[in-house]
């Protein structure tokens, strides 16, 4: 019984440390010139953070396995890291834009518009898909 309780405690500690809470402020295209405050919990373990405000890319978190999570200001999707993925399954004639799917290489992608920001990921292996879905769902406006 003692080992069972110890195991549960270790699992709890392990799961508590799997995300990193981030807070940031930014202007959005719909913020009427005022900075908006946000918070998000992203998976730990990223090795690089890229930013390219010329293309409205606020942050791109790159992981050792090639997975990418990004937050963008680009509501037009013209500079999306997932532009190729979503254009394959969208239909401009009907106005349908898909938000997620499986890439040609078997990895997963997603891109949504939430709280005036574009959030997405790509190159996600199936075992980590839920983890990245939770990260995107965790974005809140403060």
Secondary structure, DSSP 8 states (H G I E B T S, - for coil): -HHHHHHHHHHHHHHHTSEEEEEEEE--TTSTT--EEEEEEEES-EEEEEEEGGGTEEEEEEETTS-EEEEE--TT-TT-TTHHHHHHH-BTTTTB---EEE-TTS-EEEEEEETTEEEEEEEE-GGGHHHHHHHHHT-EE-
